[in-house]
Amino acid sequence: MTEFTDAASFHAFNAAIVDEFRANGGKVGGQFEGGNLLLLHTTGAKSGQPRMSPLAYLPVDGKILIVGSKAGAPTHPDWVHNLRVNPAARIEIGEDEYAVVARELPDDEREATYPLITAVAPVFADYQAKTSRVIPLFELVRA
């Protein structure tokens, strides 16, 4: 996982991923090569402004799941707060774009699902081990 020393380098890294994603029909290389990537469009929880985040997603039992890991940081990624305030969002997967409603998995469902996530993507077990917060899972349901 790439480490960032400041917000500007993080935003530049994400902008490059978005450009590559859109130029290649949703495919990117580097550390994300071969993975499932989507672009999540949310509304800022505080600002009300449009926000976009490139994220890994995991198809589990016919569901599209995203993981609020922030690489095991002590705080949630901003998109988690955005979805909690306004669960209506849009996603881009490959060359498809459509509206979704985000549903945060309740504790019991999250506890049952997280091992399925880590079986496919063990890095998420490492991220959970790095933080004391419970890493949230969201299902993105086509609106």
Order of alpha helices (4+ residues) and beta strands (2+ residues): alpha-beta-beta-beta-beta-alpha-beta-beta-alpha-alpha-beta
